[in-house]
Amino acid sequence: MVDRRVRAEDLEGFTAQVFEGLGMPPADAATEAEVLIWANLRGVDSHGVTRLESYQGAIDAGSMNVRPGIRVLSERAGAIFIEGDNAMGPVVTSFAVDRVAEKARAAGVGWGLIRNTTHQGAMGYYVEKLALQGLAGIAVVCNPPNMAPPGAKAAGTHNSPIAFAVPSKERGALIFDMATSIVAFGRVMVAADQGVPLGDDWALDADGQPTTDPALAKFLRPAGGYKGYGLALMFECFTSLMAGNALLAPHILPDRSDDKAKRGAQNSFIAAVDVSMFSDVDEMRAEVDELIRAEKSLPTLDGVDEIMVPGDPQQRTLEDRSANGIPLPPGTWDKIVAAAQRLDLELPTEVGANA
């Protein structure tokens, strides 16, 4: 079977209808859809509409709250602590981004800690929003464990992602978004949708043995061994422990198996720095472009055509998919069909279907 292509605006409209059909207010459904399609447009398909099936299951189970009571728990000049009430991640995180940006402009730095959110999608989306406002952004996530430390046969940390963005004149933002695992678990989901094997070093099975079968993958492996593991461990401290909502130890230690270990909610922080407090924003934008130009001017090894900087592959994919539609592998299309049938929606039109 071949991939089907759907124009981004059609896929985003359909996705918003799915979430409305599942009980989300229209504005929140639109936010959720925008974040997913943002990822698909950039080739980050692990965080795009392949998530529809798992999100529907989480909503049905009550672990994703489509009408949450988001509230501010505490607030100071440069910081805010937000209770997410198991909100859909993009909804509460977009709320946090807006508040953190306000604080950064007022105090120079804004820090937002979110307790009890759910899957937030591609974190690059949020830091890009900050960078486009002339702010430097950082975002981190922690969740229950799914990544095995070096030498372990079971999960000890989450593969907590971190994303950075700074303003740029030519590209709007220079973005770096990575998981602390070799690949995000969504890449395992995409491999299953495509019917292809995993990389040799991506994952372990339930017995702690390496596997290339997406159906058997249970635990992810850290990027850079102890470096990825160490980052993930510290991110638990800066998110979950600081929020009074530990997620790792309660899942690992039998004597900590209380209700917290069963909730599945995640914790996150968003930070913003107002560049204008330190230098002229336009000058920094130009210097970011000069930095990119400098990196790309470096001599290359034999067989290497160019030096890439973070975001280059995604930018090129964005240009292609904006013009030619988003390719959806068979497994992902099946999830879209299932959602359409469940909610009695029309399928998004395939590119060229009416030609």
Secondary structure, 3 states (H helix, E strand, C coil): CCCEEECHHHHHHHHHHHHHHCCCCHHHHHHHHHHHHHHHHCCCHHHCHHHHHHHHHHHHHCCCECCCCCEEEEEECCEEEEEEEEECHHHHHHHHHHHHHHHHHHHCEEEEEEEEECCCCCCHHHHHHHHCCCEEEEEEEECCCCECCCCCCCCCECCCCEEEEEEECCCEEEEEEECCECCCHHHHHHHHHHCCCCCCCCEECCCCCEECCCCCCCEECECCCHHHHHHHHHHHHHHHHCCCCCCCHHHHCHHHCCCHHHHCCEEEEEEEEEHHHCCCHHHHHHHHHHHHHHHHCCCCCCCCCCCCCCCHHHHHHHHHHHHHCEEECHHHHHHHHHHHHHHCCCCCCECCCCC
